[in-house]
Amino acid sequence: MFNDKKVLALELCEKISKANDKFRKVQARQMFEQKLTSPQFGVLEILHKSGSLSLKKISDEMMVTGANITCVVDNLEKEGFVKRTHSKEDRRVILADLTDSGRDKIESILPEYYKNISAMVSSLSENEQMEFINLLDKF
C-alpha cells in the first residue's frame, strides 16, 4: 500500500491532520468550559511562556493574521486578561502582556490542560514522544 511515495506522503499528511484535529477538539472543549476560545487560550499561553510580546510576534507564533490577533487581544483586553502598551524602543510596535487577572486565569487552566494533553499522548512512551518531536522538527 505504501510503495508509492506520493501515497505515503498523503497518508502521513492525513494522520498528522487527524491528530491535530483531535488535539484541537480536546482543547476547544476545555476552553469552552473556561469561557475562552482556542485562539484566546493560545495568546494567554504564549504570553505566559514568553512574557510581553509584540502583536506581530504573537501572530507569527500562532501562524494567523495580524487582524486576527488584534481581534483576539481586543477581547482578552475587554475581559481584563491582557493589556497593551507601546514599545519603548519603537512606539509603532504594540506589545501585549498578561495582567494579574490574565496570569491567574492561565495558571488555573494549565494544570488540567497539561493533564488532558498527557492523557492523549500516553499511548506513546517517553522515548517515542521525544522521537516524534524530533521527526516533526524536521518539517
LOKOLLO-318715 format. One record per residue: x, y, z of N, C-alpha, C, CB in turn; residue in three letters; residue number from 1. Coordinates in Angstrom, 2 decimals. Atoms other than C-alpha are relative to their C-alpha. Glycine has a CB too. Example, Ala and Ser with C-alpha at 12.3 -4.5 7.8 and 13.67 -1.06 7.14 Angstrom:
2
+---------+---------+---------+---------+---------+---------+---------+---------+---------+---------+---------+---------+------+------+
|    n_px |    n_py |    n_pz |   ca_px |   ca_py |   ca_pz |    c_px |    c_py |    c_pz |   cb_px |   cb_py |   cb_pz | resn | resi |
+---------+---------+---------+---------+---------+---------+---------+---------+---------+---------+---------+---------+------+------+
|    0.89 |   -1.19 |    0.00 |   12.30 |   -4.50 |    7.80 |    0.90 |    1.20 |    0.00 |   -0.99 |    0.03 |    1.25 |  ALA |    1 |
|   -0.82 |   -1.19 |   -0.06 |   13.67 |   -1.06 |    7.14 |   -0.77 |    1.09 |    0.73 |    0.41 |    0.46 |   -1.42 |  SER |    2 |
+---------+---------+---------+---------+---------+---------+---------+---------+---------+---------+---------+---------+------+------+
//
This chain:
139
+---------+---------+---------+---------+---------+---------+---------+---------+---------+---------+---------+---------+------+------+
|    n_px |    n_py |    n_pz |   ca_px |   ca_py |   ca_pz |    c_px |    c_py |    c_pz |   cb_px |   cb_py |   cb_pz | resn | resi |
+---------+---------+---------+---------+---------+---------+---------+---------+---------+---------+---------+---------+------+------+
|    0.81 |   -1.20 |    0.00 |    0.00 |    0.00 |    0.00 |    0.85 |    1.27 |    0.00 |   -0.92 |    0.00 |    1.19 |  MET |    1 |
|   -0.82 |   -1.20 |   -0.12 |    2.83 |    2.45 |    0.82 |    1.21 |   -0.02 |   -0.92 |    0.45 |    0.17 |    1.43 |  PHE |    2 |
|   -1.17 |    0.06 |    0.85 |    5.17 |    1.61 |   -2.07 |    0.11 |    1.22 |   -0.91 |   -0.04 |   -1.26 |   -0.83 |  ASN |    3 |
|   -0.06 |   -1.23 |    0.78 |    4.33 |    4.87 |   -3.86 |    0.25 |    1.15 |    0.97 |   -1.32 |    0.21 |   -0.81 |  ASP |    4 |
|   -0.34 |   -1.11 |   -0.91 |    5.99 |    7.93 |   -2.24 |   -1.12 |    1.00 |    0.16 |    1.24 |    0.71 |   -0.49 |  LYS |    5 |
|    1.10 |   -0.96 |   -0.07 |    3.01 |   10.12 |   -3.07 |   -1.10 |   -0.51 |    0.93 |   -0.57 |    0.27 |   -1.39 |  LYS |    6 |
|    1.03 |    0.59 |   -0.85 |    0.59 |    7.74 |   -1.36 |    0.47 |    0.05 |    1.46 |   -0.31 |   -1.46 |   -0.43 |  VAL |    7 |
|   -0.57 |   -0.04 |   -1.36 |    2.88 |    7.53 |    1.67 |   -0.06 |    1.42 |    0.56 |    1.47 |   -0.51 |   -0.02 |  LEU |    8 |
|    0.04 |   -1.39 |   -0.45 |    3.16 |   11.33 |    1.88 |   -1.43 |    0.42 |    0.33 |    0.61 |    0.92 |   -1.07 |  ALA |    9 |
|    1.41 |   -0.34 |   -0.24 |   -0.62 |   11.68 |    1.61 |   -0.49 |   -0.64 |    1.29 |   -0.87 |   -0.45 |   -1.19 |  LEU |   10 |
|    0.40 |    0.70 |   -1.23 |   -1.16 |    9.08 |    4.35 |    0.58 |    0.70 |    1.23 |    0.47 |   -1.48 |   -0.05 |  GLU |   11 |
|   -0.64 |   -0.71 |   -1.11 |    1.32 |   10.90 |    6.60 |   -0.72 |    1.33 |    0.27 |    1.49 |    0.25 |   -0.31 |  LEU |   12 |
|    0.70 |   -1.28 |   -0.14 |   -0.39 |   14.23 |    5.95 |   -1.37 |   -0.19 |    0.65 |   -0.15 |    0.68 |   -1.37 |  CYS |   13 |
|    1.32 |    0.27 |   -0.57 |   -3.81 |   12.76 |    6.75 |    0.09 |   -0.36 |    1.48 |   -0.69 |   -1.13 |   -0.77 |  GLU |   14 |
|   -0.16 |    0.41 |   -1.40 |   -2.57 |   11.18 |   10.00 |    0.35 |    1.20 |    0.88 |    1.10 |   -1.09 |    0.14 |  LYS |   15 |
|   -0.36 |   -1.19 |   -0.76 |   -0.95 |   14.44 |   11.15 |   -1.21 |    0.91 |    0.15 |    1.17 |    0.76 |   -0.69 |  ILE |   16 |
|    1.18 |   -0.86 |   -0.02 |   -4.09 |   16.38 |   10.25 |   -1.05 |   -0.52 |    0.99 |   -0.61 |    0.10 |   -1.40 |  SER |   17 |
|    0.99 |    0.58 |   -0.92 |   -6.37 |   13.98 |   12.14 |    0.46 |    0.12 |    1.45 |   -0.25 |   -1.47 |   -0.35 |  LYS |   18 |
|   -0.52 |   -0.14 |   -1.37 |   -4.10 |   14.02 |   15.20 |   -0.15 |    1.45 |    0.46 |    1.49 |   -0.44 |    0.07 |  ALA |   19 |
|    0.15 |   -1.41 |   -0.34 |   -4.09 |   17.82 |   15.13 |   -1.46 |    0.33 |    0.30 |    0.52 |    0.89 |   -1.14 |  ASN |   20 |
|    1.43 |   -0.23 |   -0.24 |   -7.89 |   17.88 |   14.84 |   -0.42 |   -0.53 |    1.37 |   -0.83 |   -0.66 |   -1.10 |  ASP |   21 |
|    0.36 |    0.59 |   -1.29 |   -8.16 |   15.60 |   17.86 |    0.49 |    0.89 |    1.15 |    0.60 |   -1.41 |    0.13 |  LYS |   22 |
|   -0.53 |   -0.89 |   -1.03 |   -5.89 |   17.84 |   19.96 |   -0.82 |    1.28 |    0.08 |    1.48 |    0.33 |   -0.28 |  PHE |   23 |
|    0.76 |   -1.25 |    0.04 |   -7.80 |   20.95 |   18.86 |   -1.40 |   -0.17 |    0.59 |   -0.11 |    0.50 |   -1.44 |  ARG |   24 |
|    1.34 |    0.23 |   -0.56 |  -11.17 |   19.41 |   19.76 |    0.05 |   -0.11 |    1.52 |   -0.60 |   -1.29 |   -0.60 |  LYS |   25 |
|   -0.15 |    0.11 |   -1.45 |   -9.97 |   18.49 |   23.24 |    0.26 |    1.38 |    0.60 |    1.16 |   -0.98 |    0.37 |  VAL |   26 |
|   -0.32 |   -1.34 |   -0.47 |   -8.52 |   21.98 |   23.65 |   -1.25 |    0.90 |   -0.05 |    1.13 |    0.61 |   -0.84 |  GLN |   27 |
|    1.19 |   -0.84 |    0.15 |  -11.68 |   23.69 |   22.34 |   -1.04 |   -0.32 |    1.06 |   -0.60 |   -0.17 |   -1.40 |  ALA |   28 |
|    0.96 |    0.40 |   -1.02 |  -13.87 |   21.68 |   24.71 |    0.39 |    0.56 |    1.37 |   -0.11 |   -1.54 |    0.07 |  ARG |   29 |
|   -0.45 |   -0.50 |   -1.29 |  -11.75 |   22.63 |   27.70 |   -0.10 |    1.53 |    0.06 |    1.45 |   -0.46 |    0.28 |  GLN |   30 |
|    0.05 |   -1.46 |    0.00 |  -11.56 |   26.29 |   26.67 |   -1.45 |    0.50 |    0.06 |    0.71 |    0.55 |   -1.25 |  MET |   31 |
|    1.42 |   -0.36 |   -0.08 |  -15.34 |   26.43 |   26.18 |   -0.45 |    0.01 |    1.46 |   -0.87 |   -0.99 |   -0.83 |  PHE |   32 |
|    0.33 |    0.07 |   -1.42 |  -15.68 |   25.38 |   29.83 |    0.59 |    1.19 |    0.77 |    0.50 |   -1.32 |    0.62 |  GLU |   33 |
|   -0.66 |   -1.13 |   -0.65 |  -13.32 |   28.24 |   30.74 |   -0.47 |    1.35 |   -0.57 |    1.52 |   -0.12 |   -0.16 |  GLN |   34 |
|    0.53 |   -1.21 |    0.66 |  -15.29 |   30.73 |   28.59 |    1.08 |    0.73 |   -0.80 |   -0.60 |    0.94 |    1.04 |  LYS |   35 |
|   -1.03 |   -0.52 |    0.89 |  -12.33 |   31.19 |   26.24 |   -0.10 |   -0.70 |   -1.34 |    1.41 |   -0.17 |    0.61 |  LEU |   36 |
|   -0.15 |    0.67 |    1.28 |  -11.79 |   30.48 |   22.58 |    1.41 |   -0.60 |   -0.05 |   -0.24 |    0.98 |   -1.20 |  THR |   37 |
|   -1.35 |    0.58 |    0.15 |   -8.82 |   28.37 |   21.48 |    1.05 |    1.07 |   -0.33 |    0.00 |   -1.08 |   -1.09 |  SER |   38 |
|   -1.00 |   -1.05 |    0.25 |   -7.08 |   31.45 |   19.99 |    0.28 |    0.86 |    1.24 |   -0.47 |    0.89 |   -1.14 |  PRO |   39 |
|   -0.22 |   -0.76 |   -1.23 |   -7.60 |   33.35 |   23.26 |    0.93 |   -0.77 |    0.93 |   -1.34 |    0.31 |    0.70 |  GLN |   40 |
|   -0.88 |    0.82 |   -0.82 |   -6.04 |   30.46 |   25.15 |    1.42 |    0.03 |   -0.57 |   -0.52 |   -1.45 |    0.08 |  PHE |   41 |
|   -1.32 |   -0.02 |    0.64 |   -3.17 |   30.42 |   22.62 |    0.77 |    1.27 |    0.34 |   -0.14 |   -0.12 |   -1.51 |  GLY |   42 |
|   -0.66 |   -1.26 |   -0.34 |   -2.41 |   34.09 |   23.25 |    0.40 |    0.01 |    1.48 |   -0.94 |    1.19 |   -0.32 |  VAL |   43 |
|   -0.33 |    0.04 |   -1.43 |   -2.58 |   33.65 |   27.04 |    1.18 |   -0.93 |    0.26 |   -1.23 |   -0.46 |    0.82 |  LEU |   44 |
|   -1.08 |    0.97 |   -0.20 |   -0.32 |   30.60 |   26.84 |    1.34 |    0.56 |   -0.48 |   -0.32 |   -1.31 |   -0.73 |  GLU |   45 |
|   -1.23 |   -0.58 |    0.54 |    2.26 |   32.36 |   24.65 |    0.53 |    1.10 |    0.91 |   -0.24 |    0.56 |   -1.41 |  ILE |   46 |
|   -0.43 |   -1.08 |   -0.88 |    2.34 |   35.43 |   26.89 |    0.47 |   -0.53 |    1.35 |   -1.13 |    1.00 |    0.20 |  LEU |   47 |
|   -0.43 |    0.61 |   -1.26 |    2.62 |   33.23 |   29.98 |    1.40 |   -0.59 |   -0.13 |   -1.00 |   -1.10 |    0.44 |  HIS |   48 |
|   -1.30 |    0.64 |    0.25 |    5.56 |   31.38 |   28.46 |    1.09 |    1.02 |   -0.31 |   -0.12 |   -0.99 |   -1.15 |  LYS |   49 |
|   -1.02 |   -0.90 |    0.55 |    7.34 |   34.33 |   26.82 |    0.05 |    1.38 |    0.63 |   -0.21 |    0.14 |   -1.45 |  SER |   50 |
|    0.06 |   -1.37 |   -0.52 |    6.31 |   37.46 |   28.69 |   -0.52 |    0.94 |   -1.07 |    1.39 |    0.45 |    0.48 |  GLY |   51 |
|    0.50 |   -1.03 |    0.90 |    5.50 |   40.71 |   26.93 |    0.53 |   -0.22 |   -1.42 |    0.40 |    1.40 |    0.51 |  SER |   52 |
|   -0.37 |    0.20 |    1.41 |    5.48 |   40.33 |   23.12 |   -0.77 |    0.96 |   -0.88 |   -0.25 |   -1.45 |   -0.44 |  LEU |   53 |
|    0.72 |   -0.81 |    0.98 |    4.57 |   42.39 |   20.10 |   -1.13 |   -0.83 |   -0.60 |    0.96 |    0.52 |   -1.13 |  SER |   54 |
|    1.11 |    0.70 |    0.64 |    1.28 |   41.55 |   18.43 |    0.49 |   -0.74 |   -1.24 |   -1.14 |    0.98 |   -0.36 |  LEU |   55 |
|   -0.57 |    0.65 |    1.19 |    3.33 |   40.72 |   15.30 |    0.64 |   -1.33 |    0.37 |    1.04 |    0.93 |   -0.67 |  LYS |   56 |
|   -0.64 |    1.26 |   -0.42 |    5.37 |   38.09 |   17.17 |   -1.04 |   -1.03 |    0.42 |    0.99 |    0.26 |    1.15 |  LYS |   57 |
|    1.07 |    0.92 |   -0.40 |    2.21 |   36.59 |   18.64 |   -0.66 |   -0.58 |   -1.25 |   -1.06 |    0.72 |    0.90 |  ILE |   58 |
|    0.65 |    0.51 |    1.22 |    0.60 |   36.36 |   15.19 |    0.93 |   -0.95 |   -0.74 |   -0.39 |    1.17 |   -0.92 |  SER |   59 |
|   -0.95 |    0.91 |    0.63 |    3.78 |   34.77 |   13.80 |    0.03 |   -1.34 |    0.72 |    1.41 |    0.61 |   -0.02 |  ASP |   60 |
|   -0.05 |    1.22 |   -0.81 |    3.89 |   32.25 |   16.65 |   -1.24 |   -0.87 |   -0.21 |    0.13 |    0.35 |    1.49 |  GLU |   61 |
|    1.26 |    0.74 |    0.16 |    0.24 |   31.31 |   16.16 |   -0.33 |   -0.27 |   -1.47 |   -1.13 |    0.78 |    0.65 |  MET |   62 |
|    0.19 |    0.16 |    1.45 |    0.52 |   31.45 |   12.34 |   -1.39 |    0.45 |   -0.44 |    0.20 |   -1.46 |   -0.39 |  MET |   63 |
|    1.26 |   -0.63 |    0.40 |   -2.51 |   33.73 |   11.98 |    0.30 |    1.44 |   -0.40 |   -1.06 |   -0.06 |    1.17 |  VAL |   64 |
|   -0.19 |   -1.37 |    0.45 |   -3.01 |   37.20 |   10.56 |    0.05 |    0.98 |    1.17 |   -1.11 |    0.40 |   -0.95 |  THR |   65 |
|   -0.04 |   -1.06 |   -0.99 |   -2.32 |   40.39 |   12.45 |   -1.40 |    0.46 |    0.39 |    0.80 |    1.17 |   -0.52 |  GLY |   66 |
|    1.38 |   -0.42 |   -0.28 |   -6.01 |   41.31 |   12.13 |   -0.66 |   -0.97 |    0.97 |   -0.81 |    0.08 |   -1.31 |  ALA |   67 |
|    0.58 |    1.00 |   -0.90 |   -6.96 |   38.05 |   13.82 |    0.50 |    0.21 |    1.42 |    0.34 |   -1.42 |   -0.48 |  ASN |   68 |
|   -0.57 |   -0.20 |   -1.33 |   -4.59 |   38.68 |   16.73 |   -0.54 |    1.28 |    0.63 |    1.55 |    0.06 |   -0.07 |  ILE |   69 |
|    0.56 |   -1.24 |   -0.51 |   -5.87 |   42.24 |   17.07 |   -1.37 |   -0.24 |    0.62 |   -0.09 |    1.06 |   -1.11 |  THR |   70 |
|    1.35 |    0.32 |   -0.50 |   -9.42 |   40.93 |   17.49 |    0.07 |   -0.84 |    1.27 |   -0.80 |   -0.74 |   -1.08 |  CYS |   71 |
|   -0.14 |    0.87 |   -1.18 |   -8.36 |   38.21 |   19.95 |    0.48 |    0.81 |    1.20 |    0.98 |   -1.17 |   -0.29 |  VAL |   72 |
|   -0.55 |   -0.82 |   -1.10 |   -6.32 |   40.67 |   22.03 |   -1.04 |    1.03 |    0.45 |    1.30 |    0.71 |   -0.45 |  VAL |   73 |
|    1.09 |   -0.91 |   -0.39 |   -9.23 |   43.17 |   21.93 |   -0.92 |   -0.67 |    1.02 |   -0.81 |    0.45 |   -1.25 |  ASP |   74 |
|    0.92 |    0.72 |   -0.88 |  -11.47 |   40.56 |   23.52 |    0.65 |   -0.37 |    1.33 |   -0.51 |   -1.26 |   -0.69 |  ASN |   75 |
|   -0.70 |    0.31 |   -1.25 |   -8.86 |   39.49 |   26.07 |    0.18 |    1.25 |    0.85 |    1.38 |   -0.64 |   -0.29 |  LEU |   76 |
|   -0.14 |   -1.27 |   -0.72 |   -8.33 |   43.14 |   26.97 |   -1.32 |    0.40 |    0.65 |    0.49 |    1.11 |   -0.96 |  GLU |   77 |
|    1.33 |   -0.29 |   -0.56 |  -12.09 |   43.62 |   27.48 |   -0.26 |   -0.83 |    1.26 |   -1.10 |   -0.26 |   -1.04 |  LYS |   78 |
|    0.17 |    0.89 |   -1.16 |  -12.02 |   40.67 |   29.90 |    0.98 |    0.33 |    1.13 |    0.18 |   -1.45 |   -0.43 |  GLU |   79 |
|   -0.98 |   -0.38 |   -1.02 |   -9.09 |   42.24 |   31.76 |    1.16 |   -0.97 |    0.13 |   -0.66 |    0.13 |    1.32 |  GLY |   80 |
|   -1.07 |    1.00 |   -0.07 |   -6.66 |   39.41 |   30.95 |    1.31 |    0.47 |   -0.64 |   -0.46 |   -1.27 |   -0.69 |  PHE |   81 |
|   -1.17 |   -0.49 |    0.74 |   -4.27 |   41.34 |   28.68 |   -0.03 |    1.51 |   -0.01 |    0.03 |   -0.57 |   -1.45 |  VAL |   82 |
|   -0.10 |   -1.45 |    0.17 |   -3.01 |   44.89 |   28.49 |    0.97 |    0.28 |   -1.15 |    0.48 |    0.70 |    1.32 |  LYS |   83 |
|   -0.87 |   -0.43 |    1.10 |   -1.45 |   46.69 |   25.54 |    0.84 |    1.19 |    0.46 |   -0.85 |    0.38 |   -1.26 |  ARG |   84 |
|   -0.86 |   -1.16 |   -0.22 |    1.49 |   49.07 |   25.74 |    0.81 |    0.22 |   -1.27 |    0.95 |   -0.22 |    1.25 |  THR |   85 |
|   -0.89 |   -0.29 |    1.13 |    3.72 |   50.78 |   23.20 |    1.43 |   -0.35 |    0.41 |   -0.11 |    1.49 |   -0.44 |  HIS |   86 |
|   -1.40 |    0.32 |   -0.24 |    7.30 |   49.58 |   22.91 |    0.76 |    1.29 |    0.30 |    0.62 |   -0.73 |   -1.22 |  SER |   87 |
|   -0.83 |   -1.17 |   -0.32 |    9.81 |   51.97 |   24.47 |    1.04 |    0.25 |   -1.09 |    0.71 |   -0.20 |    1.36 |  LYS |   88 |
|   -1.00 |   -0.12 |    1.07 |   12.23 |   51.27 |   21.61 |   -0.62 |    0.53 |   -1.30 |    0.65 |   -1.36 |   -0.26 |  GLU |   89 |
|    0.66 |   -0.40 |    1.24 |    9.71 |   51.80 |   18.80 |   -1.49 |    0.17 |    0.30 |    0.23 |   -1.05 |   -1.14 |  ASP |   90 |
|    1.38 |   -0.29 |   -0.40 |    6.39 |   53.49 |   19.60 |   -1.03 |   -0.55 |   -0.98 |   -0.19 |    1.49 |    0.14 |  ARG |   91 |
|    0.93 |    0.59 |    0.97 |    4.87 |   51.97 |   16.44 |   -0.35 |   -1.44 |    0.36 |    0.60 |    0.05 |   -1.41 |  ARG |   92 |
|    0.18 |    1.41 |   -0.38 |    5.18 |   48.49 |   17.99 |   -0.89 |   -0.07 |    1.23 |    1.36 |   -0.69 |    0.27 |  VAL |   93 |
|    0.92 |    0.18 |   -1.13 |    2.32 |   47.45 |   20.25 |    0.31 |   -1.34 |    0.66 |   -1.51 |    0.06 |   -0.46 |  ILE |   94 |
|   -0.30 |    1.19 |   -0.78 |    3.13 |   44.96 |   22.98 |   -1.24 |   -0.45 |    0.76 |    1.17 |    0.26 |    0.97 |  LEU |   95 |
|    1.05 |    0.56 |   -0.85 |    0.73 |   42.67 |   24.79 |    0.67 |   -0.68 |    1.18 |   -0.91 |   -1.02 |   -0.80 |  ALA |   96 |
|   -0.52 |    0.65 |   -1.21 |    1.28 |   41.43 |   28.30 |   -1.19 |   -0.44 |    0.85 |    0.94 |    0.97 |    0.81 |  ASP |   97 |
|    1.04 |    0.48 |   -0.89 |   -0.72 |   39.48 |   30.85 |   -0.21 |    0.97 |    1.16 |    0.34 |   -1.39 |    0.54 |  LEU |   98 |
|    0.31 |   -0.70 |   -1.25 |   -2.48 |   41.32 |   33.64 |    0.08 |   -1.04 |    1.12 |   -1.43 |    0.70 |   -0.04 |  THR |   99 |
|    0.04 |    0.96 |   -1.12 |   -2.56 |   39.76 |   37.10 |   -1.17 |   -0.96 |   -0.18 |   -0.09 |    0.73 |    1.36 |  ASP |  100 |
|    1.19 |    0.82 |    0.23 |   -6.05 |   38.51 |   36.25 |    0.25 |   -1.03 |   -1.11 |   -1.21 |    0.88 |   -0.35 |  SER |  101 |
|   -0.34 |    0.91 |    1.10 |   -4.78 |   37.00 |   32.97 |    0.95 |   -1.09 |    0.45 |    0.61 |    0.78 |   -1.15 |  GLY |  102 |
|   -0.96 |    0.99 |   -0.52 |   -1.89 |   35.31 |   34.76 |   -0.72 |   -1.02 |    0.88 |    1.13 |    0.70 |    0.80 |  ARG |  103 |
|    0.79 |    0.91 |   -0.85 |   -4.30 |   33.86 |   37.33 |   -0.85 |   -0.94 |   -0.85 |   -0.91 |    0.81 |    0.97 |  ASP |  104 |
|    0.86 |    0.80 |    0.86 |   -6.61 |   32.66 |   34.55 |    0.79 |   -1.12 |   -0.67 |   -0.67 |    0.90 |   -1.08 |  LYS |  105 |
|   -0.76 |    1.03 |    0.72 |   -3.93 |   30.84 |   32.53 |    0.60 |   -1.00 |    0.98 |    1.11 |    0.65 |   -0.85 |  ILE |  106 |
|   -0.58 |    0.92 |   -0.97 |   -2.31 |   29.37 |   35.63 |   -1.05 |   -0.93 |    0.60 |    0.69 |    0.78 |    1.11 |  GLU |  107 |
|    1.05 |    0.89 |   -0.48 |   -5.67 |   27.98 |   36.73 |   -0.39 |   -1.04 |   -1.06 |   -1.24 |    0.82 |    0.40 |  SER |  108 |
|    0.36 |    0.90 |    1.10 |   -6.20 |   26.36 |   33.30 |    1.09 |   -1.03 |   -0.29 |   -0.28 |    0.81 |   -1.26 |  ILE |  109 |
|   -1.11 |    0.84 |    0.47 |   -2.75 |   24.91 |   32.61 |    0.10 |   -1.38 |    0.65 |    1.27 |    0.72 |    0.22 |  LEU |  110 |
|   -0.13 |    1.36 |   -0.56 |   -2.70 |   22.01 |   35.13 |   -0.95 |   -1.01 |   -0.66 |   -0.26 |    0.04 |    1.50 |  PRO |  111 |
|    0.97 |    0.91 |    0.63 |   -5.87 |   20.45 |   33.67 |    0.32 |   -0.17 |   -1.49 |   -1.44 |    0.54 |    0.17 |  GLU |  112 |
|   -0.37 |    0.07 |    1.42 |   -4.73 |   21.28 |   30.13 |    1.16 |   -0.98 |   -0.19 |    0.38 |    1.40 |   -0.54 |  TYR |  113 |
|   -1.14 |    0.92 |    0.08 |   -1.40 |   19.51 |   30.69 |   -0.43 |   -1.44 |    0.26 |    1.09 |    0.41 |    1.00 |  TYR |  114 |
|    0.52 |    1.34 |   -0.31 |   -3.25 |   16.56 |   32.20 |   -0.71 |   -0.59 |   -1.22 |   -0.97 |    0.05 |    1.21 |  LYS |  115 |
|    0.72 |    0.47 |    1.19 |   -5.52 |   16.30 |   29.13 |    0.96 |   -0.35 |   -1.13 |   -0.99 |    1.07 |   -0.47 |  ASN |  116 |
|   -0.97 |    0.26 |    1.07 |   -2.61 |   16.54 |   26.69 |    0.82 |   -1.25 |    0.32 |    0.93 |    1.22 |   -0.20 |  ILE |  117 |
|   -0.78 |    1.18 |   -0.40 |   -0.60 |   13.98 |   28.66 |   -0.80 |   -1.28 |   -0.21 |    0.42 |    0.11 |    1.48 |  SER |  118 |
|    0.85 |    1.18 |    0.20 |   -3.54 |   11.58 |   28.56 |   -0.10 |   -0.35 |   -1.48 |   -1.41 |    0.25 |    0.57 |  ALA |  119 |
|    0.13 |    0.26 |    1.43 |   -3.81 |   11.98 |   24.80 |    1.25 |   -0.67 |   -0.59 |   -0.26 |    1.30 |   -0.73 |  MET |  120 |
|   -1.24 |    0.57 |    0.55 |   -0.16 |   11.05 |   24.21 |    0.50 |   -1.18 |    0.82 |    1.08 |    1.07 |   -0.08 |  VAL |  121 |
|   -0.45 |    1.06 |   -0.91 |    0.01 |    8.38 |   26.91 |    0.23 |   -1.34 |   -0.69 |   -1.00 |   -0.17 |    1.11 |  SER |  122 |
|   -0.23 |    1.26 |    0.71 |   -0.08 |    5.59 |   24.32 |    1.43 |   -0.08 |   -0.56 |   -1.02 |   -0.17 |   -1.14 |  SER |  123 |
|   -1.39 |   -0.03 |    0.44 |    3.44 |    6.67 |   23.32 |    0.91 |    0.03 |    1.22 |    0.27 |    1.23 |   -0.92 |  LEU |  124 |
|   -0.98 |   -0.05 |   -1.08 |    6.42 |    6.01 |   25.56 |    0.69 |    1.37 |   -0.04 |    1.06 |   -1.16 |   -0.13 |  SER |  125 |
|   -0.72 |   -1.27 |   -0.05 |    8.55 |    8.97 |   26.63 |    1.00 |    0.08 |   -1.16 |    0.72 |    0.16 |    1.35 |  GLU |  126 |
|   -0.95 |    0.02 |    1.13 |   11.19 |    7.92 |   24.07 |   -0.70 |    0.20 |   -1.33 |    0.78 |   -1.33 |   -0.02 |  ASN |  127 |
|    0.75 |   -0.18 |    1.24 |    8.57 |    7.70 |   21.33 |   -0.47 |    1.45 |   -0.15 |   -1.21 |   -0.96 |   -0.04 |  GLU |  128 |
|    0.41 |   -1.40 |    0.04 |    7.29 |   11.15 |   22.24 |    1.18 |    0.89 |   -0.42 |   -0.54 |    0.45 |    1.36 |  GLN |  129 |
|   -1.19 |   -0.78 |    0.36 |   10.83 |   12.55 |   22.01 |    0.35 |   -0.21 |   -1.48 |    1.19 |   -0.39 |    0.89 |  MET |  130 |
|   -0.29 |    0.29 |    1.40 |   11.39 |   10.82 |   18.68 |   -1.01 |    0.69 |   -0.92 |   -0.01 |   -1.52 |   -0.25 |  GLU |  131 |
|    1.04 |   -0.66 |    0.78 |    8.09 |   12.17 |   17.36 |    0.27 |    1.50 |   -0.08 |   -1.39 |   -0.26 |    0.61 |  PHE |  132 |
|   -0.36 |   -1.41 |   -0.02 |    9.11 |   15.69 |   18.41 |    1.15 |    0.26 |   -0.96 |    0.38 |    0.45 |    1.43 |  ILE |  133 |
|   -1.16 |   -0.16 |    0.88 |   12.44 |   15.26 |   16.63 |   -0.39 |   -0.14 |   -1.48 |    1.07 |   -1.02 |    0.35 |  ASN |  134 |
|    0.46 |    0.18 |    1.37 |   10.71 |   13.99 |   13.49 |   -0.79 |    1.21 |   -0.49 |   -0.85 |   -1.27 |   -0.11 |  LEU |  135 |
|    0.80 |   -1.18 |    0.38 |    8.23 |   16.88 |   13.46 |    0.87 |    1.24 |   -0.18 |   -1.08 |    0.27 |    1.05 |  LEU |  136 |
|   -0.92 |   -1.13 |    0.14 |   11.10 |   19.36 |   13.93 |    0.64 |    0.04 |   -1.39 |    1.09 |   -0.06 |    1.08 |  ASP |  137 |
|   -0.59 |    0.05 |    1.34 |   12.41 |   18.22 |   10.55 |   -0.86 |    0.71 |   -1.04 |    0.23 |   -1.44 |   -0.41 |  LYS |  138 |
|    0.87 |   -0.73 |    0.91 |    9.40 |   19.83 |    8.91 |    0.35 |    1.47 |    0.02 |   -1.47 |   -0.20 |    0.38 |  PHE |  139 |
+---------+---------+---------+---------+---------+---------+---------+---------+---------+---------+---------+---------+------+------+
//
